[in-house]
Amino acid sequence: MATSRTPAPPLGRPRAFDAEEALTRALRLFWQKGYEGTSMADLTEAMGINKPSLYAAFGNKEDLFRKALERYGEGSACFIGEALTAPTARGVVEKFLVGAAEQLTNPENPRGCLVVQGALSCATSSDPVRQELVERRKGYEKAIAKRFQKAKAEGDLPASANAADLARYVAAVHQGMAVQATSGATRQELKRVAQVVLDGWPSK
């Protein structure tokens, strides 16, 4: 005679949405509207989920934004790391600024740079986010300065060159390009800006 078996406890209810796709949609929204300009209602509508599901999968709005930043750094902003591998300082600048011109005007993405756009008009309550974006901008500037210092040691840059000042200059040009891109500057216009920097690049 068959014995009755106690039914196994039900498994956790599977998510009714694709978390990766939802994060991509959140990234695009933050990119378009900035952190402060993006509401939770905007996010739930764009991601196709309700608030409890959003909190369960991603945490609060700040947590979600940080995850979106990571996705951005690994994807659209990967040209920054690639530029640092160029064999010369001038090559670094060329790959960085030309790559930026292409990324900033990619028709498949929102215009501009998430790290620049994200903190526009941040309120005091959003200061941790603003500071995170500041640190990320400082981070790539420091990485470029370190690469330029190496170029000086190798004789690729003049001994009189100031690596930190050059890196700050290049970062400022990039951030200006990002703002211009949101105002409608074309890819070719931004590439011409990059060429102006390259034409005046210090050489031995």
Secondary structure by P-SEA (a helix, b strand, c coil): cbbbbcccccccccccccaaaaaaaaaaaaaacccccccaaaaaaaacccaaaaaaccccaaaaaaaaaaaaaacccaaaaaaaacccaaaaaaaaaaaaaaaaaccccccccccccccccccccaaaaaaaaaaaaaaaaaaaaaaaaaaaaaccccccccaaaaaaaaaaaaaaaaaaaaacccaaaaaaaaaaaaaacccc
